[in-house]
Amino acid sequence: MSSVLIRNARMINEGREFDGDLLVSNGRIVKIARSIEGENASVEIDAAGQWLLPGMIDDQVHFREPGAPAKGSIHTESRAAVAGGITSFMDMPNTQPATLSLEALADKKRRAALSSVANYGFHFGVSRDNLDTVAALNPSEVAGVKVFMGASTGNMLVDDPKILERLFADVPTILLAHCEHTPSINANSANLSDLFGERLPPAAHALIRNAETCYRSSSLAVELAKRHGTRLHVLHLTTARELDLFEDKPLAQKRITAEVCLHHLLFDDRDYPALGNLIKCNPAIKTQADRDALREALNSNRLDVIGSDHAPHTWAEKQRPYIEAPSGLPLVQHALPALLELVADGVLPISTLVAKTSHRVADLFAIPDRGYLREGYWADLVLVERQTVEVSRQPILSQCGWTPFAGRSFRHRVSTTLVSGQIAWRDGRVNEGCRGLPLRFMR
């Protein structure tokens, strides 16, 4: 691997901001100093005026491979990810076929080794009939185990009380839960269909999948985890009410943690009239009050990490009537610039954003040598410059070819991304020769 010397950067790391140089060799950070002299690096970057951050580690993406090439692949979506400041991702199991067997897991790892521009890990799925396989998993071989406690397709919906009890008791590693109460969703949908008929508007999504549907499921997950001592991570919180389920204390002192996703921090139900199905997702984007509560909780230890839940669908699918349009939206290409709007608006300090997108993710998933600017760590790095960028002027790298941020401008842009010491993105171009490495999980 070539060596890279980054000069004059404003580094953000572990709650500190400081100016200096950083040297990368053989994929790792070998030196951080006020000034580094006498090094003949293969590539030298003058980062004057730019932030240097550890790359975002995204704990939740749906890259659609195998099974849905029109929506995305590991190659296409990892290209978009590095453009958005994401250097590592953890992919969800609801592909086609689903990641419910060791053979399916091995196939995904093989595909990623051949094509991923970013570092990669994979979550294992739970169904009604693979609990023996889940219980026997090697915790170092998977990012986590994902259970859909509501609102999934096929046999990945797990809502039988006996199966849930066994899962929470026997799962050998961190358990990730998608929490929505399906009977409540079905009842809400029936009631609104009686009112609107088949012409339900997209804004109905927040009413069908309301705060109660989320709380009923997430509170059950937390209760099960407390009873069985499960290491539980609840995904994509969307409501103020759910925040009370989680403790405001350091990550190292918790066995139950929570994620929030960037679209639930940046959109609210006032955006449905303009964006409609483009922001239809599960769980739903809810009220401004919920959004503001989630933002506020990021400044405490109640919310631990920020993910994307990148879930692309084709433009044609999203143009269908609300009831037929699929849920999910593409987000990785604009992840870090979008989140930096919260910094620009004074909602979050930059150090807190870095903690929730890098440091805490590495800690939570026990990923060694990543997530920090430290000598000896892998060089997963992002340079960000203050420059206003109109999203509509940028090519869309996700296979689906659209973004919910069209028409918006961001006040920061990712100028350079390094993945395991390789330049993956620089000056608007992906390095097609970059290949990410498999994430390790030290459990």
N, C-alpha and C positions, 0 to 999 in steps of 0.2 A: 504494500500500500504506500502511496505517496505521503509525504509529510506536509502539513499545513500549518502556517504561522498566521495567527489572527492578531493584529496590532490595534492598539488604541480603542479597545472595546469598553463599553460600560457593562460590566458583568453583574448579573442578578443571581444570587445564590445563597440559600439558607438564611434568608432574611437580611442580607447585606447587599449594598450596591457599591462597587468599587471599579476604578479604571485600571486597565492593564493589558497585558499580552497573554496569549495562550498558544501553546505549541502542541501539535498532534503528530504522533508518529506511530506507525504500525497499528493504526486504528484507535489508539488510546491517547488520552490527555497525559502528556509527559511533564509539562511544566506550566505553571501559572505564576506570573510575576508582574511587578509594576512595569518592568521593561525586560525584554529578552533580546540579547545581542549575540552575535557570532554564530547564528544558526542559518544554514543554507537550505531552507525549506523548498520543496517542489512547488508549492503554491503559497503566496503571501497575500493576505487580504488586509487592506486598511479599513478598519471598522469604525473610524472616527464618526461620532454622532449616532452610533447604533448600539442597541442593547444586544448583549450576548446572553442567551438563555439556554438551559438544558432543554432538549427537545421534548415536546409534549408526548406523553405515553397515553394512548387512548385505550381505555379498558373495555370499550364496547363499540364494535363496528359490525356491519353486515356486508361483507364484500361479495356475496352472491355466488361464490365459486365453491363447489360445483353447482350447476343446475340452472343458472339464469344469465347467460352471457349477454343478453340484450340490456340487462340492468347493470352488470358490473362483473369484474373478475379481480383476482388478487393483484394482477399486474396493473390494470387500469386504475383501480381505487387506491393502491399504494402510491402510484404516481401522483394522484390528486392529494394524497395525505402529506407527502413531503413538501408539496407546494404550500400547504397550509400549516407548516411547522410541526407536523406529527412525525416523529422518528421511529416510533414503535406502536404496534396495534395488537389488540386481542380480539379475534374474530369469533362471532357467535355461532352456535351449532345448528341453527334452523336453515340449513342449506338443503339442496336436493341431490343426493340423499342427505338426511340429517346426520350430524356427528354423534351417533348413538352407539358406535362400536369402535374398537381399537383399530380396525381396518380402515374405517372412515377417517379417523384421526390421523393415521399414518399417511393416508392419501392427501389430506390437506397439507400436512407438513412437506410432503414431496413437491406438491404444486408450488408452495411458497418458496421453497429453496430454489426453484427454477426461475421464478418470475417476480418475486416481491422486491420492490425498491426500498422498502422500510423493513425494520426488524419486526418479527412476527411471533405470535403465540395464539393458541386456540383453546376455547372453552369447550367442555364436553357437555352433551345434552342429557336430559333425563326424560324418560318416557315411563309409561305404566309397566313396561315389561323388561327394563334393563337395569334394575336396581342391583342385581348381583354384580354386574359389570362395573357399575358406579362404585359400589362398596370396595371393590378390589383394585381400583385405580391407584397408580403410583402418583402421589401428589406432585412430584417434580416433572411429570410428563404433560400436565395440563395447566393452563392458566387458572382455571376454576371450573366448577360444575354449575351449569345454568338450569334453573327450573322455571318454567312458565306456570305460575300459580293461577293463571287466568289469561284469557284472550290470546290463545295461540291456535295453530292449525294442526290437523292430524293428531297423532298420538303423543305430541309433546305437551299438551295441556294436562297438567297433573293437579287434580283437585279432589281426589279421593282421600279422605282423612287418614285411612290406614296406610296408604302409600306415602303420604307426606310425613307421618310419624316415623316410618322406617327410614325414609330419606334423611330427615333431620338428625336421626339418631346415628346413622351409619356412614354418612358422607365423610370421606377421609381428608378432605381439603376444604378450601373456602367455597361456600355455596352462594351463588348469585341468584337473586329472585326478581322476576318480573311480577309485580303485584297488582292485579286488578280482579275484582270479584265478578265472575262471569254471569251468575244469575241476576245480579243487580244490573249489569250492562244489558242483558236481554230484556229485563223488565222495562228499563228506561227507553230502550229502542222501540219496544212495542207501544208504549204510551205516546211517544212522539210520532210514531208512524200513524197512530190513530188520529193525531192532531193535524199532521201535514200530509198524510198519504205517502206516496212513493217519492215525492219531490222534497225530501228533507234537504235543508241547506247545510253547507259544511259547518256552519257555526253550531249545529246541533251536536257535533262531535263532543264538544266540551260539556254538554248536558247529558249525553248518553254515558260518557265515561267521566263522570263527575267526581268530586272529591270523596264522596262516600264510597264509590266503587273502589277507589284506591286505598282508602283507610281501612276498609273491612279486610282487605287482603294483606296489606303491609302489617297491620297490627297482629294478624294471625301468624305471619312469618316471624315477627319479633317474639311473640309468645312461645312459638315452637322452639325457636333458637335458644331462648332463655331456659326452657325446660330441659333441653337436651345438651346444652353447652356447645351448640353449633357455632362455627365461625361463619357468620352470615353477612352478606353484602347486598343491600337492597338497591336495586338499580333505579335510575331516572325518577327521582322524587319530583312531584309536580304540585304539591299542595302545602299550604301553611300548616294545616292540621297534622299532617304526617310528621312534621319536624319534631313534635313533642315526643315521638317514639324513640328519638336518638339522643345520646348523651353528649353534652358539651365538655369533652375532656380529650386529652391527647390520644392520638391513634394507638400508641403502644399500650394504652390502658383499656382498650375496647375489644370486644369480640363481635360486636354488631356495628356495622358501618353503613354509610349511605353515599350514593352518587347523585349528582345533578347533571343534567345535560345542557349543552349550550343553547339549544333552541328554546328550552323552558326558561332560560335566563334572558333571552333576547326578544321573544315574541309573547303576546298575550291575546286574549280572545277578541280584542279590538282589531286584530290583524286578519280575522277570518273574512270580512267583506272584500278585502282587496286580494288576499292570497288564496282563499278557499281551500281546495283539496291539496294545494302545494304544501300546506302546513298541517295536513291531516296526519296524525301519528298516534301511536299507542305507547304509553298513556297520553291523553290529550293535552294540548296546550290550554291552560285555564285562565284565570282572571289576572288582572293587573295586581291585585292584592296578593295572590299566590306568587306571582313572579317576583314581586318586591320582597316578600318574606324569604324566598329562596336566595335572593341576592344578599339580603342581610345575614342570613345564616352562614354564608360563605366566609364572613369575617369572624366567625367563631369556629369551634371544632365540631359543630353539630353535623355539618356536611363535610365529607372527607376528600372527595375527588370530583373533578369535572370530566365528563366524557362527551362523546359526540352522538352515539347511537346512529351513526351514518347508516342509512337504509334506502338506497336508491331504487326508484321505479321509473319506468319510461314516461316520457311526456304524454304519450297517447293514453296510458293508463290513468294518469292524473286528470285527464280531461273528461273522464267518464262522469256520470251522475254521482253525487256524494256516496250513495249507498253501495256503488260498485267500485269506487276508486280505492286502491290499496293504501295502507297506512305506512308512512315512512318518508324521509326526505334526505337528500344528499348534503353533507355538511363538512366533510373533512378538508376540502380544498380551502375553505375560508375559516377554519376552526380558530386558529390563533388570532388572525386579524379581527375576527368578529368579537372574540372575547376581550381583546385589547380595547374595544370600545368602552367596556366597563371601567377600564383603567383610565381612559381619556376623560370619562365622565365623572371620575372621582368616586365610583362605586366600590372599587377594589384597589388596594395598593398592588403594584406590579409584583412585589415579593409574595403576596398572598396568592396571586394568580399562578405564579411559578410553583409555589408549594402544592397547589391543588391539581395542577396539570402534569407535574413531573415528580417532585420529591415524594409526595404522599402516595402516588400511584406505585412507584417503585417499592416503597416501604410496605404498602398494603398487600401487594402481590408477591413480596419477598423476591424481587428481581435484583440480583447482585450487580454492582458496578455500573449502574445506569441511574438516570434521574437527577444527577447532581453534577456541578462543575467541580470535580475533584481530581487531583493527580492520580493516575493509575486507573481511572474509570474510562469506559468506552466513550469515545468522542461523538455523542449524539447531541448536536449543537444547532442552534437557530440564531441567525442574525436578523434583527428587526430594525427597520428604519422608519422614522416618522415621515410619512409621505402619504398624502391623500390619494386614494385609488378608487376609481369608479368600477364597481364590480362588473358592470355590463361591458366594459372595454376589455375584459380579460377572457381568454379562451377557457372554456370549461373542460377540465381534464377527466372528470367522472364519465363513465360510459354513457350514462343517461342523458348527458348534454344540457342539463339545466340546473339552476340553483334558486332557492327561495330568497336569496339576497339580491337578485337582479333589481337594478334601480337604486340600490344603496351605494354609499361611499364609506370606505373605512379610512381611518386616519393613520394606520400603520400598514406596512407590507413586509412580508418575509422576503428578504433579499438573498439569503443563503441558508441551506440546510445541509448538515453533515450527518450521515448515518454510519455508525461504527467506523468513523474516520474517513469515510468517502464523501466527496461532494455529490449530493443527490439532487440538489436544486440550486441554481444560481442564475440571477439576472433573468428570470422568467423562463428558464429551460430546465427540463429534467435530464439528468445524466442517465441515459438508458443502460449504461454499463454498471451502474451501482446495484449491488445486491445486499439486502439486509441479512441479518443473522437471526437464528432462532433465539428467542428469549429463554433464559434459564430461570427456574423457580426453586429457590433454596428452602425447601420445607422438610 
